[in-house]
Amino acid sequence: MDIAALFSMAAQKAALFRQGAADRRHRPERDYAGSVAAFSEDLPIHAMAPQKVIDDLALRAEPGLHAMTGPRFHGWVIGGSHPVGVAADMLTSAWGQNAGNHMAAPSAAAAELIAGRWINELLGLPATASVGFVTGATMANFTSLAAARRAVLQSVGWDADRQGIFGAPPITVIIGNDAHATVFSALQFLGLGHDRVLRVPADAQGRMIVAEFQRIVQNVEGPAIVILQAGQINTGAFDDFAAIIPVAKEKGAWVHVDGAFGLWAQVLQSKRHLTTGVELADSWATDGHKWLQTPYDCGYAIVRDEPAHRQSMTIAASFLPAASEDERDPSHYVPELSRRARGFATWAMIKHLGREGIAEMIERNCTAARLIAERLGAEEGIEIVNDVCLNQVIVRFGAGLGGEEGDRLTRETIRLLQESAEAFAGGAEWRGRQVMRVSVINYQTGLPEAERTAAAIISAFYRARGRNSD
């Protein structure tokens, strides 16, 4: 096999796909049913030449690929997979390192150690906090809350690792009404239940109401976990960490912050008022494949109490080498033993952009979000529903119309925008009504792209309104 020719061919196809991303239609050319049909065939019996396989894969896959790396893709809060991170990830795959322990993959373990230190410094978190490199914020929440479960039960004399949670003292979980769905999933996976939590009412922006939290927490006794939010998924709003965390600490609660994208506001001096007090928490979850622009399969579980983190995740076996006090095994901080070496792409992206480059990108995205909101809000019949404090804009079409009629117009505007493929944004339900959600979190997106996005949305709205009035 000519490995050099094979890898070169794959790299060339990757480059061709990424080139011209700004002008590519921002939607797949083929839907799911068409993609299933394109891939469907009988189980292969005979071997196929390597280069022919790669050629066939690209031919079948590319029409069904979304323009998620494009600068006007605003459908979800996901980054653009920066080429430097992608190149590092290509090397990661080629190197084939199982990042389970420091002896098997010394460089992988070292890259995670240093990249983890950089992340803590970037985000203004304790330098001694441990960092687990997980798949994304869902597993970062799960991992951090596993450490929390262990610690709060240990504080009342119960060893959850050995005894499980059957018969354990009950843990009170307090969470905001507008927390992300994946946090509730993490609670479900951990046996804490997604419906037995105490839910704190939220304000119009999705922020936990401090007075309501104080009312609820005053009656809490025993082990407790409080889950706060940095960046509400629709509005971008932040809980009041400075007011809530000290009250939670007085009750002996472990405080976890879901900061999948919002925690990156810590990088910007202009946005740090949003995160005041966030460093007082016990654990944090965030994504690399959002505002750090790494490829997917990259999130960070950050825990102040390193022993609680490590002890809740460590997999021990006689065939695995033991780490000394000055050695770090990556698998001791994540739920997996065998996994890819996620630290390389993180290291490469921080090395490439540096603190200043990361801050500039985030600031540019936030400025672009405000411009989109300004352009849309200036149009009669379009309402900006949220306070645009970060990168999220939620939009309602048909201001002044009845609820159901406004919902129909909003859905139709979204459909026509996606059909045009000039930009991509998705829908959501907010406070019982349909809205368009615009997320600005791509390294390529600035004011020119924001202008194009706003123009495309306004054009779709005009067409939808015209059809609505027919």
Residue pairs with C-beta under 8 A, 6 or more apart in sequence:
1 50
5 51
6 50
6 51
6 54
7 94
9 51
9 54
9 55
10 54
11 90
13 54
13 58
14 86
14 90
17 58
17 62
17 65
18 69
18 83
18 86
21 67
21 69
21 70
21 71
21 444
22 70
22 71
22 72
22 444
22 449
24 67
24 70
25 67
25 421
25 422
26 67
26 70
26 72
26 73
26 421
26 422
26 423
26 424
27 66
27 67
27 418
27 419
27 421
27 424
28 35
28 63
28 64
28 65
28 66
29 63
29 64
30 38
30 63
30 64
31 64
32 64
34 63
34 64
35 60
35 61
35 63
35 64
38 60
38 63
38 64
39 60
48 56
66 73
66 75
66 424
67 73
67 421
67 424
68 75
68 78
68 80
68 81
69 80
69 81
69 442
70 80
70 424
70 442
70 444
71 80
71 442
71 444
71 445
71 449
72 422
72 423
72 424
72 445
72 449
72 452
72 453
72 456
73 80
73 423
73 424
73 442
74 423
74 424
74 425
74 426
74 437
74 438
74 439
74 440
74 453
75 424
75 425
75 426
75 439
76 426
76 439
77 233
77 260
77 261
77 290
77 391
77 392
77 439
77 441
78 289
78 290
78 439
78 441
79 287
79 289
79 290
79 291
79 292
79 293
79 294
79 441
79 442
79 443
80 293
80 441
80 442
80 443
80 444
80 445
81 289
81 293
81 294
81 295
81 296
82 293
82 294
82 349
82 352
82 443
84 348
84 349
84 352
85 292
85 293
85 294
85 295
85 345
85 348
85 349
86 295
86 345
87 348
88 344
88 345
88 347
88 348
88 349
89 294
89 295
89 344
89 345
91 344
92 340
92 341
92 342
92 344
92 345
93 340
95 341
97 104
97 105
97 107
97 108
97 340
97 341
98 104
98 105
98 338
98 339
99 105
99 108
99 109
99 112
99 133
99 330
99 331
99 339
99 340
99 341
99 342
99 343
100 320
100 329
100 330
100 331
100 336
100 337
100 338
100 339
101 109
101 320
101 321
101 323
101 329
101 330
101 331
102 109
102 110
102 321
102 323
102 327
102 328
102 329
102 330
103 321
104 321
105 330
105 341
107 341
108 330
108 341
108 343
108 344
109 327
109 328
109 329
109 330
109 343
111 341
111 343
111 344
111 346
111 347
112 131
112 133
112 328
112 330
112 341
112 342
112 343
112 346
113 328
113 343
114 343
114 347
115 131
115 133
115 343
115 346
115 347
115 350
116 130
116 131
116 133
116 300
116 343
117 127
118 347
118 350
119 125
119 131
119 300
119 302
119 346
119 350
120 126
120 127
120 129
120 131
120 302
121 127
122 266
122 267
122 350
122 355
122 358
123 263
123 264
123 266
123 267
123 284
123 286
123 302
124 266
124 272
124 275
124 278
124 279
125 266
125 279
125 284
125 302
126 279
126 304
128 304
128 306
129 284
129 302
129 303
129 304
129 306
130 302
130 303
130 306
130 309
130 310
130 333
131 300
131 301
131 302
131 333
132 140
132 143
132 300
132 301
132 302
132 303
132 309
132 313
132 330
132 333
132 334
133 298
133 299
133 300
133 330
133 333
133 334
133 342
133 343
133 346
134 140
134 142
134 143
134 299
134 300
134 301
134 334
134 335
134 342
135 297
135 298
135 299
136 260
136 287
136 289
136 296
136 297
136 298
136 299
137 180
137 182
137 258
137 260
137 285
137 286
137 287
137 290
137 299
138 182
138 185
138 186
138 299
139 299
139 301
139 334
139 335
140 260
140 285
140 286
140 287
140 299
140 300
140 301
140 302
141 182
141 183
141 186
141 256
141 258
141 285
141 301
142 185
142 186
142 189
142 190
142 301
142 335
143 285
143 301
143 303
143 309
143 312
143 313
143 333
143 334
143 335
144 256
144 283
144 284
144 285
144 301
144 302
144 303
144 309
145 186
145 187
145 190
145 192
145 225
145 227
145 256
145 283
146 190
146 312
146 313
146 335
147 283
147 301
147 303
147 305
147 308
147 309
147 312
147 313
148 225
148 254
148 256
148 282
148 283
148 308
149 160
149 165
149 171
149 190
149 192
149 225
149 312
150 160
150 161
150 308
150 311
150 312
151 254
151 282
151 305
151 308
152 171
152 223
152 224
152 225
152 252
152 253
152 254
153 159
153 160
153 165
153 168
153 169
153 171
153 223
154 160
154 308
155 223
155 252
156 169
156 222
156 223
158 168
158 169
160 168
161 311
161 312
165 191
169 222
169 223
170 222
170 223
171 192
171 222
171 223
171 224
171 225
172 198
172 220
172 222
172 223
172 224
172 225
173 187
173 192
173 196
173 197
173 198
173 224
173 225
173 226
173 227
174 197
174 198
174 200
174 213
174 216
174 217
174 220
174 224
174 225
174 226
174 227
174 248
174 253
175 183
175 184
175 187
175 197
175 198
175 199
175 200
175 226
175 227
176 199
176 200
176 202
176 206
176 207
176 208
176 227
176 228
176 229
176 239
177 199
177 200
177 201
177 202
177 206
177 208
178 202
178 206
178 207
178 229
178 232
178 234
179 227
179 229
179 258
180 229
180 233
180 258
180 260
182 258
183 227
183 258
184 194
184 197
185 194
187 193
187 194
187 197
188 194
192 225
198 216
198 220
200 208
200 209
200 212
200 213
200 216
201 208
201 209
201 212
202 208
202 209
203 209
204 431
205 232
205 235
205 237
205 386
205 387
206 229
206 232
206 234
206 235
206 237
207 229
207 232
207 237
207 238
207 239
207 240
208 228
208 229
208 239
208 240
208 244
210 240
210 243
210 244
213 244
213 247
214 247
217 224
217 226
217 247
217 248
217 251
217 253
220 251
220 253
224 248
224 251
224 252
224 253
224 254
225 253
225 254
225 255
225 256
226 244
226 245
226 248
226 253
226 254
226 255
226 256
227 255
227 256
227 257
227 258
228 239
228 241
228 244
228 245
228 255
228 256
228 257
228 258
228 281
229 237
229 238
229 239
229 257
229 258
229 259
229 262
230 238
230 239
230 241
230 257
230 258
230 259
230 262
230 263
230 265
230 274
230 275
230 278
230 284
231 237
231 238
231 259
231 260
231 261
231 262
231 263
231 265
231 390
231 392
232 238
232 262
232 392
233 260
233 392
234 386
234 392
234 394
234 428
234 430
234 435
234 437
235 385
235 386
235 387
235 389
235 392
235 394
235 430
236 262
236 386
236 388
236 389
236 390
236 391
236 392
237 386
237 387
237 389
238 262
238 265
238 274
238 275
238 389
240 277
241 257
241 275
241 276
241 277
241 278
241 280
241 281
242 276
242 277
242 280
243 277
244 255
245 255
245 277
245 280
245 281
246 280
248 255
249 255
249 280
254 282
254 283
255 280
255 281
255 282
255 283
256 281
256 282
256 283
256 284
256 285
257 263
257 278
257 281
257 283
257 284
257 285
258 285
259 278
259 284
259 285
259 286
260 285
260 286
260 287
260 290
260 299
261 286
261 287
261 290
261 291
261 391
261 441
262 274
262 275
262 390
263 275
263 278
263 284
263 286
264 286
264 290
264 291
264 292
264 358
264 362
265 271
265 272
265 274
265 275
265 362
265 390
266 272
266 275
266 278
267 355
267 358
267 359
267 362
268 359
268 362
268 363
268 366
270 363
271 362
271 366
271 390
274 389
274 390
278 284
281 304
282 303
282 304
282 305
283 301
283 302
283 303
283 304
283 309
284 302
285 299
285 300
285 301
285 302
286 299
286 300
286 302
287 298
287 299
287 300
288 294
288 298
288 299
288 300
288 342
288 345
288 346
288 349
289 295
289 296
289 297
289 298
289 299
290 441
291 358
291 361
291 362
291 365
291 441
292 298
292 346
292 349
292 350
292 358
293 349
293 361
293 442
293 443
294 345
294 346
294 349
295 345
297 340
297 342
298 342
298 345
298 346
301 309
301 333
301 334
303 309
303 333
309 333
310 332
310 333
313 331
313 332
313 333
313 334
313 335
314 331
314 332
315 331
315 332
315 337
323 329
323 332
330 339
330 341
330 343
331 337
331 339
350 358
353 361
361 443
362 391
364 445
364 446
364 447
365 391
365 440
365 441
365 442
365 445
366 390
366 391
366 440
367 446
367 447
368 440
368 445
368 446
368 447
368 449
368 450
369 388
369 390
369 391
369 392
369 393
369 438
369 440
369 450
370 388
371 447
371 450
371 451
371 454
372 393
372 438
372 440
372 450
372 453
372 454
372 457
373 384
373 388
373 393
375 450
375 451
375 454
375 455
375 458
376 382
376 384
376 393
376 395
376 454
376 457
376 458
377 383
377 384
379 458
379 461
380 399
381 397
381 398
381 399
381 400
381 461
381 465
382 395
382 396
382 397
382 399
382 458
382 461
383 395
383 396
383 397
383 399
384 393
384 394
384 395
385 394
385 395
385 396
385 430
385 435
386 392
386 393
386 394
391 439
391 440
391 441
392 437
392 438
392 439
392 440
393 437
393 438
393 440
394 428
394 430
394 435
394 436
394 437
394 438
395 410
395 435
395 436
395 437
395 438
395 457
396 406
396 410
396 433
396 434
396 435
396 436
397 406
397 409
397 410
397 413
397 436
397 461
397 464
397 465
398 405
398 406
398 409
398 410
398 465
398 468
399 406
401 409
403 432
403 433
405 468
406 433
406 434
407 433
407 434
408 468
409 461
409 464
409 465
409 468
410 427
410 433
410 434
410 435
410 436
411 427
411 434
412 464
412 467
412 468
413 436
413 457
413 460
413 461
413 464
414 425
414 426
414 427
414 436
414 460
415 464
416 460
416 463
416 464
417 423
417 424
417 425
417 436
417 456
417 457
417 460
418 424
418 425
420 456
420 459
420 460
422 452
422 453
422 455
422 456
422 459
423 452
423 453
423 456
423 457
425 436
425 437
425 438
425 439
425 453
425 457
426 436
426 437
427 434
427 435
427 436
427 437
428 434
428 435
428 436
428 437
429 435
436 457
438 453
438 457
440 450
